[in-house]
């Protein structure tokens, strides 16, 4: 009997070992934005935890060594892109200016990537990788490296689909029902909004082809020979892990090669620092959290708009925690806690935190939805306008434009999201989010799926 049980045990172990396919994975992340890398880092660490050998090219090497995780750090004088953008009202001119800025930034990222000696060793030494994970953002330069290494590519994002990615991945795109990432407006649009979407979608296609890809292709030719057109390489990406969730953006048609994984980066809530924990615990009426992310410089807000915010929070009974980029606010109040850095996810996970006033960065919204915290969104640039429209349309929050910001309008927004019925609705939506847990489940399946050659080849 013992021999039989031993045979069953050994057979099971052998079968399981044969089912495990550990991969040699290369991740290339040439954009020096920490807010993006937070989501990617969660994925990469998860792969390493599963036993895959993960090599990561980025500006953010691990401070504490992680097993199976190996860094190839890139060097830059401006390696974090934190607090460098001003808070102002979106406009057509700013959208065009920032799109051109991002295109040239992507070209600079491409040159920095290819000129790095450790990166060049990857192809000079003919390193072998089973798959290359590449961020789909402002440069396709890394696709040339993957082609040289003869490895299949998996795309990842830390944001919703950009206008020029729909065609690449075969996602239906129509201005009548497809939101444009850089413009306000959800699924229910006016004629003017549809015209805006059409114009900017065409514009982004041309700006990517003419400014971004053409220059990236030229830079690649200085280091690697016979690289096919980057748009062709883009269409050969095996699948895309898209940082979206239908609870926020509402369902829309996605092909099987585009897998929504929104929420994967949200970590378990940890204990707050003593002073911060005490500030929240002692709040009689709860706490409101204010943060405009890592890229926007909170101190750049116009004095008139800052007065509107400070005037509104002075009228509230709730305490306020504010991520502020200076040592002092223009007002002094025992009800306001400021800091240049705050553990946002842990704060939002506290049951006494009632609302967040945010720029509508996707990772911030994801954490707010996960913890059931209503949002007041004030979008400024990038995907924030679309995100703000989505939270309002879905019932997760309300939005206010920078040029609409007054003490009275902001107080009205606070009154809306602090209403117990509104908060209960957001809690209910959060439960639906957690019950579906698309991000976690899909990512688990996909991480395992990478061990299946059929998925990649």
C-alpha positions in Angstrom: 0.0 0.0 0.0 2.8 2.4 0.9 4.6 1.6 -2.3 1.4 2.3 -4.3 1.0 5.7 -2.6 4.6 6.5 -3.2 4.2 5.7 -6.9 1.2 7.9 -7.2 3.1 10.8 -5.4 6.1 10.5 -7.6 4.0 10.3 -10.8 2.1 13.4 -9.7 5.4 15.3 -9.1 6.8 14.2 -12.4 3.6 15.2 -14.3 3.6 18.7 -12.6 7.3 19.3 -13.4 6.6 18.5 -17.0 3.7 21.0 -17.0 5.9 23.9 -15.8 7.7 25.8 -18.6 9.9 28.4 -17.1 10.8 31.2 -19.5 13.7 33.5 -20.1 11.9 36.9 -20.3 13.3 40.3 -21.4 11.4 43.4 -20.4 12.2 46.7 -22.2 10.8 49.9 -20.7 12.6 53.0 -22.2 10.1 55.6 -20.9 11.5 57.2 -17.7 8.1 57.7 -16.1 7.7 56.1 -12.6 3.9 56.3 -12.7 3.9 53.9 -15.7 6.5 51.6 -14.3 4.6 51.0 -11.1 2.1 48.8 -13.1 4.8 47.1 -15.2 6.9 46.3 -12.1 4.0 44.5 -10.5 3.7 42.2 -13.6 7.5 41.6 -13.8 7.8 40.8 -10.1 4.9 38.4 -10.4 6.6 36.6 -13.3 9.9 36.4 -11.3 7.9 35.0 -8.3 6.6 32.2 -10.5 10.1 31.2 -11.3 10.6 32.8 -14.7 14.0 34.4 -15.3 13.2 38.1 -15.8 15.7 40.6 -17.2 14.5 44.2 -17.1 15.8 47.2 -19.0 14.4 50.4 -17.3 15.3 53.5 -15.4 14.1 52.0 -12.2 16.3 49.2 -10.9 15.3 47.3 -7.8 16.5 48.8 -4.5 16.2 45.5 -2.8 17.3 42.5 -4.9 14.5 40.2 -6.1 15.0 36.6 -6.9 14.9 35.8 -10.6 14.7 39.5 -11.4 17.8 41.1 -13.1 18.2 44.8 -13.9 19.8 46.5 -16.8 19.5 50.1 -15.6 19.4 52.9 -18.0 21.1 56.2 -17.2 19.5 59.6 -17.5 19.8 63.1 -16.0 16.0 63.2 -15.7 15.2 59.7 -14.9 11.9 60.1 -13.1 9.9 62.8 -14.9 8.3 63.8 -11.6 6.6 67.1 -10.9 7.6 68.6 -14.2 4.2 69.5 -15.8 2.0 72.4 -14.8 -1.7 72.2 -13.8 -3.6 74.1 -16.4 -6.7 73.8 -18.5 -6.6 71.4 -21.5 -6.8 73.0 -24.9 -6.3 71.9 -28.5 -3.0 73.7 -28.7 -1.7 71.9 -25.6 -2.8 68.5 -26.9 -0.9 69.2 -30.1 2.1 70.6 -28.3 2.3 67.7 -25.9 1.9 65.1 -28.6 4.9 66.5 -30.4 6.8 66.7 -27.2 6.1 63.0 -26.5 7.1 62.1 -30.0 10.5 63.8 -29.6 10.8 62.4 -26.1 10.2 58.9 -27.5 13.0 59.5 -30.0 15.3 60.5 -27.2 14.3 57.4 -25.2 15.2 55.3 -28.3 18.6 56.8 -28.7 19.3 56.4 -24.9 18.2 52.8 -25.1 20.3 51.8 -28.1 23.4 53.6 -27.1 23.6 51.8 -23.7 26.5 49.4 -23.7 24.7 46.8 -21.6 21.7 46.9 -23.9 24.0 46.5 -26.9 25.5 43.4 -25.2 22.1 41.7 -25.6 22.4 41.4 -29.4 26.2 41.5 -29.6 26.3 38.4 -27.3 23.3 36.8 -29.1 21.3 36.5 -25.8 18.4 34.1 -26.1 15.0 35.1 -24.8 11.7 33.2 -25.1 9.6 36.4 -25.1 10.2 40.2 -24.9 7.8 42.4 -23.0 7.5 45.9 -24.3 5.5 48.9 -23.2 3.2 50.3 -25.9 3.5 54.0 -25.4 5.5 56.7 -27.3 8.3 54.7 -29.0 8.4 51.4 -31.0 12.2 51.4 -30.9 12.3 48.3 -28.6 10.5 46.3 -31.3 13.7 46.5 -33.4 15.7 44.9 -30.5 13.1 42.1 -30.2 13.4 41.5 -34.0 17.2 41.3 -33.8 16.9 38.9 -30.9 14.4 36.8 -32.9 12.0 36.7 -29.9 8.2 37.1 -29.9 6.7 40.2 -28.3 4.0 40.8 -25.7 2.8 44.4 -25.4 1.8 46.0 -22.1 0.3 49.3 -21.2 -0.3 51.4 -18.0 -3.1 53.3 -19.7 -6.0 52.9 -22.0 -5.5 52.4 -25.7 -3.8 55.3 -27.5 -5.5 56.5 -30.8 -2.9 54.8 -33.0 -3.0 51.4 -31.3 -6.5 50.5 -32.3 -5.5 49.6 -35.9 -2.4 47.8 -34.7 -4.3 45.4 -32.5 -7.5 45.1 -34.6 -9.7 47.0 -32.2 -12.8 48.6 -33.8 -12.5 52.4 -33.8 -15.3 54.8 -34.7 -15.7 58.3 -33.5 -19.4 57.7 -32.7 -18.7 55.2 -30.0 -14.9 55.0 -29.4 -13.6 57.5 -26.9 -10.3 59.3 -27.8 -7.8 59.0 -25.0 -6.8 62.7 -25.0 -10.3 64.1 -25.3 -13.2 64.4 -22.8 -16.4 62.5 -23.5 -17.6 59.0 -22.9 -19.8 56.7 -24.9 -22.6 59.3 -25.2 -21.2 62.0 -27.4 -22.3 65.1 -29.2 -21.7 65.9 -32.9 -18.8 68.3 -31.9 -17.2 65.6 -29.8 -17.4 63.1 -32.7 -15.8 65.6 -35.0 -13.0 66.2 -32.5 -12.3 62.5 -32.2 -12.1 62.0 -35.9 -9.7 64.9 -36.4 -7.4 64.0 -33.5 -7.4 60.3 -34.4 -6.2 61.1 -37.9 -3.7 63.6 -36.5 -2.2 61.1 -34.1 -1.8 58.5 -36.8 0.2 60.9 -38.9 2.3 62.3 -36.0 3.3 58.8 -35.0 4.2 57.8 -38.5 6.0 61.0 -39.5 7.7 62.1 -36.3 7.9 59.1 -34.0 8.3 55.9 -36.1 10.3 57.5 -38.9 12.9 58.9 -36.5 13.0 55.7 -34.4 13.6 53.8 -37.7 16.5 56.0 -38.5 18.0 55.7 -35.0 17.7 51.9 -35.2 19.5 51.9 -38.5 22.6 53.4 -36.8 22.8 50.3 -34.6 21.0 47.4 -36.2 20.7 46.5 -39.9 17.7 45.3 -41.9 15.1 46.1 -39.3 11.6 46.0 -41.0 9.2 48.9 -40.7 8.2 49.4 -37.1 4.5 49.5 -37.9 4.9 46.0 -39.4 6.7 44.8 -36.3 3.9 46.3 -34.2 1.3 44.2 -35.9 3.3 41.1 -35.2 2.9 41.6 -31.4 1.4 38.4 -30.1 -1.0 39.9 -27.6 -1.5 43.1 -25.5 -2.1 43.2 -21.8 -4.2 46.4 -21.6 -4.5 48.2 -18.3 -8.3 48.7 -18.4 -11.3 47.2 -16.7 -14.9 47.2 -18.0 -16.3 48.4 -14.7 -14.5 51.8 -15.3 -14.6 52.1 -19.1 -17.8 50.1 -19.8 -17.7 47.0 -22.1 -16.6 47.5 -25.7 -15.4 45.1 -28.4 -11.9 43.8 -27.9 -10.3 41.0 -30.0 -8.8 38.0 -28.3 -5.3 39.3 -28.6 -6.1 42.3 -26.4 -6.6 41.2 -22.7 -7.8 43.8 -20.1 -5.9 43.4 -16.9 -6.8 46.6 -15.0 -6.2 46.4 -11.3 -3.2 44.1 -11.3 -0.9 46.5 -9.6 -3.1 47.2 -6.6 -1.3 45.8 -3.6 -2.6 44.6 -0.2 -3.0 47.5 2.2 -0.1 48.0 4.6 0.0 49.8 8.0 0.3 53.6 7.7 3.1 55.6 9.3 2.2 56.4 12.9 1.6 60.1 12.5 -0.6 59.6 9.4 -2.5 56.8 11.0 -3.2 58.9 14.0 -4.4 61.8 11.9 -6.9 59.6 10.1 -8.0 57.6 13.2 -8.8 60.8 15.1 -10.9 62.3 12.4 -14.5 62.5 13.6 -16.1 63.0 10.2 -13.7 61.1 7.9 -10.9 62.1 5.6 -10.6 63.5 2.0 -7.4 62.7 0.1 -6.0 65.1 -2.5 -3.4 64.2 -5.0 -2.5 65.2 -8.6 -0.1 62.4 -9.2 3.7 62.3 -9.7 4.0 64.1 -13.1 1.9 67.2 -12.3 3.5 69.8 -10.0 0.8 70.7 -7.5 2.5 74.0 -6.6 2.1 75.1 -10.2 -1.7 75.7 -9.9 -2.8 79.3 -10.4 -3.2 81.3 -7.2 -6.9 81.8 -7.9 -7.5 78.1 -8.3 -5.5 77.3 -5.3 -7.6 79.8 -3.3 -10.7 77.9 -4.5 -9.4 74.6 -3.2 -8.2 75.9 0.1 -11.4 77.9 0.5 -13.5 74.8 -0.1 -11.6 72.5 2.2 -11.9 75.1 5.0 -15.7 74.8 4.7 -15.6 71.0 5.1 -16.0 69.1 8.3 -13.7 66.3 7.1 -9.9 66.3 7.5 -7.8 66.5 4.4 -4.6 64.7 3.4 -2.9 66.5 0.6 0.1 65.4 -1.6 1.8 68.8 -1.9 5.2 69.5 -3.4 6.3 72.1 -0.9 6.9 72.2 2.8 3.9 74.5 3.5 0.5 75.4 2.2 -0.8 79.0 2.0 -3.2 78.1 4.8 -2.4 76.6 8.2 -5.0 74.2 9.6 -4.9 71.3 12.0 -7.4 69.6 9.7 -4.9 69.5 6.8 -2.0 67.0 6.6 0.5 67.7 3.8 3.5 65.7 2.5 5.6 65.5 -0.7 5.1 61.7 -0.7 2.2 59.6 0.6 1.4 55.9 0.5 -1.7 56.4 -1.6 -3.0 52.8 -1.9 -2.7 52.4 1.9 -4.5 55.7 2.5 -7.4 54.8 0.1 -7.7 51.4 1.8 -8.5 53.1 5.2 -12.2 52.9 6.0 -12.3 56.5 7.1 -11.2 57.9 3.7 -14.4 59.1 2.1 -13.3 60.6 -1.2 -10.3 61.5 -3.4 -9.8 64.7 -5.4 -7.5 63.6 -8.3 -6.1 64.4 -11.7 -7.6 61.1 -12.9 -4.4 59.2 -13.6 -5.5 55.6 -14.4 -3.5 53.9 -11.5 -5.0 56.4 -9.0 -8.5 55.7 -10.3 -7.9 51.9 -10.2 -6.9 52.1 -6.5 -9.9 54.3 -5.7 -12.3 51.9 -7.4 -10.7 48.9 -5.8 -11.2 50.5 -2.3 -14.6 51.9 -3.1 -13.6 55.6 -2.7 -15.6 58.1 -4.8 -13.6 60.4 -7.1 -13.7 64.1 -7.9 -11.7 64.2 -11.2 -9.9 67.3 -12.5 -8.2 66.1 -15.8 -5.2 68.0 -17.2 -3.5 66.0 -20.0 -2.9 62.6 -21.6 -5.5 60.0 -20.9 -7.0 61.9 -17.9 -9.9 63.6 -19.9 -11.1 60.2 -21.0 -10.7 58.7 -17.5 -12.6 61.6 -15.9 -15.5 61.2 -18.4 -15.5 57.4 -17.6 -15.8 57.8 -13.9 -18.7 60.3 -14.3 -20.5 58.1 -16.8 -20.1 55.0 -14.7 -21.2 56.6 -11.5 -17.8 56.3 -9.7 -17.4 60.0 -9.3 -17.8 63.5 -10.8 -15.5 65.7 -12.8 -14.6 69.4 -12.8 -12.5 71.2 -15.3 -9.7 73.5 -14.3 -11.3 76.5 -15.8 -14.6 75.7 -13.9 -12.8 75.5 -10.5 -14.2 77.8 -7.9 -14.8 77.4 -4.2 -18.6 77.1 -4.8 -18.4 74.5 -7.7 -15.8 72.4 -5.8 -18.0 72.4 -2.7 -20.9 71.2 -4.9 -18.8 68.3 -6.1 -17.7 67.4 -2.6 -21.4 67.5 -1.5 -22.2 65.1 -4.3 -19.5 62.5 -3.6 -19.9 62.7 0.2 -23.6 61.9 0.0 -24.2 58.5 1.6 -26.2 57.2 -1.3 -23.5 58.1 -3.8 -20.8 56.5 -1.6 -22.9 53.3 -1.2 -23.3 53.1 -5.0 -19.5 53.4 -5.4 -19.0 50.7 -2.7 -21.4 48.4 -4.6 -19.5 49.0 -7.9 -16.3 48.3 -6.0 -17.7 44.9 -4.9 -18.5 44.1 -8.5 -15.0 45.1 -9.4 -13.5 42.8 -6.8 -15.9 39.9 -7.5 -14.9 40.0 -11.2 -11.2 40.5 -10.3 -10.5 40.5 -14.1 -7.0 42.0 -13.6 -5.8 39.3 -11.2 -7.5 36.3 -12.9 -6.6 37.3 -16.4 -3.0 38.1 -15.5 -2.7 34.8 -13.6 -3.9 33.0 -16.7 -1.8 35.0 -19.0 1.4 34.6 -16.9 0.8 30.9 -17.1 -0.1 31.2 -20.7 3.3 32.5 -21.6 4.7 29.0 -20.9 2.6 27.7 -23.8 4.6 28.0 -27.1 1.4 27.9 -29.1 0.4 31.3 -27.5 3.6 32.9 -28.6 4.3 31.2 -31.9 
